[in-house]
Structures are given as C-alpha cells and as structure tokens.
Amino acid sequence: MAESDRLTCVLVGSGMVARTHLAALRAAAPRVRLKGVAARRVESARAFAEAAGGDSLQVYPNIDAIAADNEVDFAVIATPPDARATLVEPLARAGKHILLEKPVGRTSAEAEEVVRICDEAGVALGIFFQHRKRAASLKASELVASGDLGALGLAEITVPWWREQAYYDEPGRGSYARDGGGVLISQAIHTIDLALSLAGPVTEVQAMTATSRFHRMESEDFATAGLRFANGAVGSLMASTACFPGGAETITLHFDKASLHIGSGVLTVRWRDEREESFGATATTGGGADPMAFTHEWHQAIIEDFADALAAGRPPVASGREALAAHHLIDAIARSASTGCITEVSK
C-alpha cells in the first residue's frame, strides 16, 4: 500500500487497554498511520507517548485539537465509557470517523445517542468487538450463513471469569457512573455480541443479577438469564467475574444437524451423523486474574477491517448500530432482574 493510501488516526485514552490498542495500531501500520495520542489529562497523554516512543507521537491537548487536524481520518477511542458522546460529537462533526472501544455507552440510551451523532454527521462508527475476528468465530459465522446446520433450537452462553478485588478497587471500576454496570457491560458484552451475531436477536429474557461475597463493588459480578430468540430458539446466559481461577467464555449452539461449541479460541462442530471437526487455535482471552492476558491481533484485525471498510465505502464488521443489540439485551436483563418478571428486549 502506498504511503498516500494509508489512513491517519489518533489514539484517545492512556489507560490499561490503550496499550493493547497501541500494539494493534503499530501492527496495522501498512494500512494505518498513528499520528498521535490524547487523554483526559494532557500529562497522562504525554507520559503515554513518551513510554510509547517519545517524539514519534504528537500529543494533542484536547479533543478539539484532533478535530481541527485535517490530516486525521479517524480516532480510536479507548477511554472509560462515561463520556462517549462528549468525545464523539466534536470529532464526528469535524468529519472524523470513529473506532470505539466497547461499550458504546453506559446505557442503551447513551449508545443510541452516539450512533445518532455519527449517522447525522455521515461518519463511520465501528466498535471493538474483536471476538468476531477470531478464526473460530469467522468459521462459525460461515457455517451458520451456509444454512447447512439447519434451524437453531438451543443456545448456551457462559462467561466464567475471575477478577481480584484489586481490579475493582480502581476508582470508578464497576460503578454505574463510570462503567454503566459490572460483568455484563464490561466483560460479557463481547460474548453477548458474538452470540447474537450467530444466533440472531433475543426477544425476551427472565434474569437474576447479584454481587457475590467475593467482591466489594456497586454493580453485579454475576448474572444469569433465560433467553427467547426471535427465531423461536431458547437459551441461557451466565456471566460472572467471581469464578476463580477464571475460565474461557463459551458459546454452544444446537442446530438441527450439528452443535457448534466455541471456547478458548477453538470451534468444535459435532454433526448428528457423528462427524466432528475443529477450527482455530487455543488462545487465552483474559478470563483470569490478569485482564490483559490476550493477544493484540484481534484488535489489529478490527482496525484493519475498519480501514478497509472506509476505503471500500462499506460498514465495518462490527458497526455501532449492530452493537445496539447487545446493549438492548443487557438493559433488558437488568430490568428483568430488578422486577423479577419476563422482560421484552427493545428493538
């Protein structure tokens, strides 16, 4: 790719996950040029830039400075979710495309506002739902789309993760004010998004949430729900960060002709005629005490897809509008847990 064809971006955020984005952006260098960084405090951005390579990265003092830079094509936003619209709006109005760390917002209403802002500005909005770019996920999507599996009857979704109390001792983590909730919106949203992309939308839920004795936090570290899908299938979801020592998230989908099981980066297909196939490679996914124990390559794949989508004029693999389905399901689970009633999922 010629230098003139590369897209220029800025990384907004300097926290834990920003290091993964930095590695992913550098690996995507044939398609993308990282020009600079920004953070809520310019001192944090300056320290991040120095640790990342000193003078090679420009430090932007604020969002308006990024918006005013005509060289910037898009921004990667990797801040906590409590100021999404505030960050997105000036960039979108300046014509900058947005690649956003999950979640889109703390609530469905906030997520919908971010999508609206980008739609009205005519800019692309992509979300880091990088689980979609794993080899096992891509093969599962291919099999589902082929129709060879028949109709879906049952779905099982589990996120048996573990986080030490020290993780939640960080100010704001697991709070509604900063994060919008606990395990559902901060961890399980990745698996929820992937499951919905494979199984289709959920129409109603009956749920329970709780905070276990293992954590001192405002929001939930445990959630379980029964699910009814639009296609008539039923299913279950269990997500927790109280499952020591932490295991791989799994999605198991039972179709007429086969069952698909995704776990630890591997897809296993068990056909009714007794054939069995496996795809992908075993990988750690950050389910244990170290939340950063995963490769940057899946983030890199999202970045490269976003760049390709902008060049081709197509939607990214995980668009902001698509991400609303996961947000609506999470909100419905919270409402059902609060009322104890079967709850419809917003469309």
C-alpha positions as CSV (number, residue, x, y, z in Angstrom):
1,M,0.0,0.0,0.0
2,A,1.3,3.4,-0.9
3,E,2.0,5.9,1.8
4,S,-0.6,8.2,0.4
5,D,-3.2,5.4,0.7
6,R,-2.7,4.9,4.4
7,L,-5.2,6.4,6.8
8,T,-4.1,8.6,9.7
9,C,-5.5,8.1,13.1
10,V,-5.2,9.4,16.7
11,L,-5.5,7.2,19.9
12,V,-7.6,8.8,22.6
13,G,-7.0,7.2,26.0
14,S,-4.0,6.2,28.0
15,G,-5.3,3.5,30.4
16,M,-4.7,-0.2,30.6
17,V,-6.4,-1.2,27.3
18,A,-4.7,1.7,25.4
19,R,-1.5,-0.3,25.4
20,T,-3.3,-3.1,23.5
21,H,-4.6,-0.6,21.0
22,L,-1.1,0.9,20.6
23,A,0.3,-2.5,19.8
24,A,-2.5,-3.2,17.4
25,L,-2.2,0.1,15.6
26,R,1.5,-0.4,15.1
27,A,1.0,-3.9,13.7
28,A,-1.6,-2.4,11.3
29,A,1.0,0.1,10.0
30,P,0.7,-1.0,6.4
31,R,-2.9,0.4,6.4
32,V,-2.9,2.9,9.2
33,R,-0.5,5.7,10.5
34,L,-0.8,6.5,14.2
35,K,-0.1,10.2,14.3
36,G,-0.6,11.0,18.0
37,V,-2.4,10.4,21.3
38,A,-4.7,12.3,23.6
39,A,-6.2,11.7,27.1
40,R,-8.4,13.4,29.6
41,R,-5.3,14.8,31.2
42,V,-2.6,16.0,28.9
43,E,0.1,14.9,31.4
44,S,-1.2,11.3,31.0
45,A,-1.1,11.6,27.2
46,R,2.4,12.9,27.4
47,A,3.6,10.1,29.6
48,F,1.9,7.5,27.4
49,A,3.5,9.0,24.3
50,E,7.0,9.1,25.9
51,A,6.7,5.5,27.0
52,A,5.5,4.5,23.5
53,G,8.3,6.1,21.6
54,G,8.9,9.7,22.6
55,D,8.9,12.2,19.8
56,S,7.4,9.9,17.2
57,L,3.9,10.6,18.6
58,Q,2.2,14.0,18.7
59,V,0.4,14.8,22.0
60,Y,-2.9,16.6,21.5
61,P,-4.0,18.8,24.3
62,N,-7.7,18.1,23.8
63,I,-10.4,16.7,21.5
64,D,-10.9,20.0,19.7
65,A,-7.2,19.9,18.6
66,I,-7.8,16.5,17.0
67,A,-11.0,17.7,15.3
68,A,-9.1,20.6,13.8
69,D,-6.3,18.4,12.4
70,N,-7.1,17.9,8.7
71,E,-4.6,15.0,8.5
72,V,-6.6,12.9,10.9
73,D,-9.1,10.4,9.2
74,F,-10.3,8.6,12.3
75,A,-10.0,8.4,16.0
76,V,-9.6,5.2,18.1
77,I,-11.3,6.0,21.4
78,A,-10.2,3.8,24.3
79,T,-11.4,5.8,27.4
80,P,-13.9,4.6,30.0
81,P,-17.5,4.9,28.8
82,D,-18.7,7.8,30.9
83,A,-18.0,10.5,28.3
84,R,-18.7,8.8,25.0
85,A,-20.9,11.4,23.4
86,T,-18.8,14.3,24.7
87,L,-15.7,12.8,22.9
88,V,-17.5,11.6,19.8
89,E,-19.6,14.6,18.9
90,P,-16.8,17.2,18.1
91,L,-14.9,14.6,16.2
92,A,-17.8,13.4,14.1
93,R,-18.9,17.0,13.3
94,A,-15.4,17.6,12.0
95,G,-15.7,14.6,9.7
96,K,-13.6,12.2,11.7
97,H,-14.6,8.5,11.6
98,I,-14.8,6.8,15.0
99,L,-13.5,3.4,16.1
100,L,-14.7,3.0,19.6
101,E,-13.8,0.6,22.5
102,K,-16.8,-1.2,23.9
103,P,-19.3,-0.4,25.3
104,V,-20.8,2.3,23.0
105,G,-22.3,3.9,26.1
106,R,-23.2,3.2,29.7
107,T,-26.9,2.6,28.8
108,S,-28.8,1.8,25.6
109,A,-30.0,5.4,25.5
110,E,-26.4,6.7,25.5
111,A,-25.3,4.2,22.9
112,E,-28.2,5.2,20.7
113,E,-27.1,8.8,21.1
114,V,-23.6,8.0,19.9
115,V,-25.0,6.1,16.9
116,R,-27.3,9.1,16.1
117,I,-24.4,11.6,16.3
118,C,-22.3,9.6,13.8
119,D,-25.2,8.9,11.5
120,E,-26.1,12.6,11.3
121,A,-22.5,13.6,10.7
122,G,-22.1,11.0,8.0
123,V,-19.1,9.3,9.6
124,A,-18.5,5.6,10.2
125,L,-18.8,4.2,13.7
126,G,-17.0,0.9,14.4
127,I,-16.8,-0.9,17.7
128,F,-14.0,-3.1,19.1
129,F,-16.0,-6.3,19.3
130,Q,-12.8,-8.2,18.4
131,H,-14.2,-11.6,19.3
132,R,-15.8,-11.5,15.9
133,K,-12.4,-11.6,14.2
134,R,-11.1,-14.8,15.8
135,A,-10.7,-17.7,13.4
136,A,-13.2,-19.9,15.3
137,S,-15.8,-17.1,15.2
138,L,-15.3,-16.5,11.5
139,K,-15.7,-20.2,10.7
140,A,-18.8,-20.4,12.9
141,S,-20.3,-17.4,11.1
142,E,-19.6,-19.0,7.8
143,L,-21.3,-22.3,8.8
144,V,-24.4,-20.5,10.2
145,A,-24.7,-18.4,7.0
146,S,-24.4,-21.5,4.8
147,G,-27.7,-23.0,6.1
148,D,-26.1,-26.4,6.3
149,L,-26.7,-26.6,10.1
150,G,-30.5,-26.4,9.9
151,A,-32.6,-24.4,12.4
152,L,-31.3,-23.3,15.8
153,G,-33.0,-24.9,18.7
154,L,-30.9,-24.0,21.8
155,A,-28.1,-21.6,22.8
156,E,-25.8,-21.7,25.8
157,I,-23.6,-18.7,26.6
158,T,-21.2,-18.8,29.6
159,V,-18.6,-16.3,30.8
160,P,-17.0,-17.8,33.9
161,W,-14.3,-15.2,34.5
162,W,-12.4,-14.1,37.6
163,R,-11.2,-10.7,38.8
164,E,-9.4,-10.0,42.0
165,Q,-10.8,-7.3,44.4
166,A,-7.8,-5.1,43.4
167,Y,-9.3,-4.9,40.0
168,Y,-12.5,-3.3,41.4
169,D,-10.5,-1.1,43.8
170,E,-9.6,1.2,40.9
171,P,-11.8,4.3,41.3
172,G,-14.9,4.0,39.2
173,R,-14.5,0.5,38.1
174,G,-17.7,-1.5,38.4
175,S,-19.7,1.7,39.1
176,Y,-22.7,2.8,37.2
177,A,-21.4,6.4,37.0
178,R,-18.2,5.4,35.1
179,D,-18.7,2.0,33.6
180,G,-22.5,1.7,33.4
181,G,-22.5,-1.6,35.4
182,G,-20.5,-4.7,36.1
183,V,-19.7,-8.0,34.4
184,L,-22.4,-7.7,31.7
185,I,-21.4,-4.4,30.2
186,S,-17.6,-4.6,30.9
187,Q,-16.8,-8.2,30.2
188,A,-19.6,-10.3,28.9
189,I,-20.7,-7.8,26.2
190,H,-18.1,-9.3,23.9
191,T,-19.5,-12.8,24.1
192,I,-23.1,-11.5,24.0
193,D,-22.3,-9.6,20.8
194,L,-20.7,-12.7,19.2
195,A,-23.6,-14.9,20.3
196,L,-26.2,-12.5,18.9
197,S,-24.3,-12.3,15.6
198,L,-24.5,-16.1,15.3
199,A,-27.9,-16.9,16.8
200,G,-29.9,-13.8,16.0
201,P,-31.8,-11.3,18.2
202,V,-33.3,-12.1,21.6
203,T,-36.9,-11.0,22.1
204,E,-37.4,-11.6,25.8
205,V,-35.5,-12.6,29.0
206,Q,-36.0,-13.6,32.6
207,A,-33.0,-12.8,34.7
208,M,-31.3,-12.5,38.0
209,T,-28.2,-10.5,38.9
210,A,-26.2,-10.3,42.1
211,T,-22.9,-9.2,43.7
212,S,-21.1,-12.2,45.2
213,R,-19.3,-12.2,48.5
214,F,-16.0,-12.2,46.6
215,H,-16.2,-8.5,45.6
216,R,-16.9,-5.1,47.1
217,M,-18.4,-3.2,44.2
218,E,-21.5,-1.2,43.3
219,S,-22.8,-3.3,40.4
220,E,-23.2,-7.0,39.5
221,D,-20.4,-9.6,39.3
222,F,-22.9,-12.3,38.5
223,A,-25.8,-12.5,36.0
224,T,-27.9,-15.3,34.7
225,A,-30.9,-15.2,32.3
226,G,-33.2,-17.4,30.3
227,L,-33.4,-16.2,26.7
228,R,-36.0,-16.5,23.9
229,F,-34.8,-15.7,20.4
230,A,-36.7,-14.2,17.5
231,N,-36.2,-17.4,15.5
232,G,-38.0,-19.5,18.2
233,A,-34.9,-20.9,19.8
234,V,-34.4,-20.7,23.6
235,G,-31.2,-20.4,25.6
236,S,-29.3,-19.4,28.7
237,L,-26.7,-16.9,29.7
238,M,-24.4,-17.0,32.7
239,A,-21.7,-14.3,33.2
240,S,-19.6,-13.7,36.3
241,T,-16.2,-12.4,37.4
242,A,-16.5,-14.5,40.6
243,C,-15.4,-17.8,39.1
244,F,-11.9,-18.5,40.4
245,P,-9.5,-19.0,38.8
246,G,-11.4,-17.9,35.7
247,G,-12.1,-19.9,32.5
248,A,-12.8,-19.4,28.9
249,E,-16.0,-17.9,27.7
250,T,-18.1,-20.4,25.7
251,I,-20.9,-20.3,23.2
252,T,-22.7,-23.5,22.3
253,L,-25.4,-23.5,19.6
254,H,-27.5,-26.6,19.0
255,F,-28.9,-26.8,15.4
256,D,-30.9,-29.5,13.6
257,K,-27.9,-31.1,12.1
258,A,-25.0,-30.2,14.4
259,S,-23.9,-28.5,17.5
260,L,-21.2,-25.7,17.5
261,H,-19.1,-25.1,20.5
262,I,-16.7,-22.1,20.7
263,G,-14.2,-22.0,23.6
264,S,-10.6,-20.9,24.2
265,G,-10.3,-19.8,20.6
266,V,-11.4,-23.2,19.1
267,L,-14.6,-24.1,17.3
268,T,-15.8,-27.7,17.6
269,V,-18.5,-28.9,15.3
270,R,-20.3,-32.1,16.2
271,W,-22.6,-33.3,13.4
272,R,-25.6,-35.6,14.0
273,D,-24.0,-38.1,11.6
274,E,-21.1,-38.5,14.2
275,R,-18.6,-36.4,12.3
276,E,-16.5,-34.0,14.4
277,E,-14.4,-31.0,13.1
278,S,-12.3,-28.4,14.8
279,F,-11.2,-25.0,13.7
280,G,-8.9,-22.3,15.2
281,A,-6.2,-22.5,17.8
282,T,-6.2,-22.4,21.6
283,A,-5.8,-18.9,23.0
284,T,-6.1,-17.1,26.3
285,T,-8.8,-14.5,26.4
286,G,-8.3,-12.5,29.6
287,G,-10.7,-14.5,31.8
288,G,-8.3,-14.9,34.7
289,A,-6.7,-12.6,37.2
290,D,-4.7,-10.8,34.5
291,P,-7.3,-9.0,32.4
292,M,-4.8,-8.2,29.7
293,A,-3.7,-11.8,29.1
294,F,-4.7,-11.8,25.4
295,T,-3.2,-11.0,22.0
296,H,-3.5,-7.7,20.3
297,E,-4.0,-9.4,17.0
298,W,-7.8,-9.4,17.2
299,H,-7.8,-5.7,17.8
300,Q,-5.5,-5.3,14.9
301,A,-8.0,-7.2,12.7
302,I,-10.7,-4.8,13.8
303,I,-8.5,-1.8,12.9
304,E,-7.6,-3.3,9.5
305,D,-11.2,-4.1,8.7
306,F,-12.2,-0.5,9.7
307,A,-9.6,0.9,7.4
308,D,-10.7,-1.4,4.5
309,A,-14.3,-0.5,5.2
310,L,-13.6,3.2,4.9
311,A,-11.7,2.7,1.7
312,A,-14.5,0.5,0.2
313,G,-17.4,2.6,1.5
314,R,-18.9,-0.4,3.3
315,P,-19.9,-0.8,7.0
316,P,-17.3,-2.1,9.4
317,V,-17.5,-5.7,10.6
318,A,-18.9,-4.5,14.0
319,S,-20.8,-1.3,13.5
320,G,-22.2,1.0,16.2
321,R,-25.8,0.2,15.0
322,E,-25.2,-3.5,15.2
323,A,-23.7,-3.1,18.7
324,L,-27.1,-1.8,20.0
325,A,-28.5,-5.3,20.0
326,A,-26.0,-6.3,22.8
327,H,-26.8,-3.1,24.7
328,H,-30.6,-3.7,24.5
329,L,-30.2,-7.2,25.8
330,I,-28.0,-6.1,28.7
331,D,-30.6,-3.4,29.6
332,A,-33.4,-6.0,29.4
333,I,-31.5,-8.4,31.7
334,A,-31.1,-5.5,34.2
335,R,-34.8,-4.7,34.1
336,S,-35.9,-8.3,34.4
337,A,-33.5,-8.8,37.4
338,S,-35.0,-5.7,39.1
339,T,-38.6,-6.6,38.5
340,G,-38.4,-10.4,38.7
341,C,-40.5,-10.6,35.5
342,I,-40.1,-11.8,31.9
343,T,-39.0,-8.7,30.0
344,E,-39.1,-7.8,26.4
345,V,-35.9,-6.7,24.7
346,S,-36.1,-3.4,22.9
347,K,-35.5,-3.4,19.1
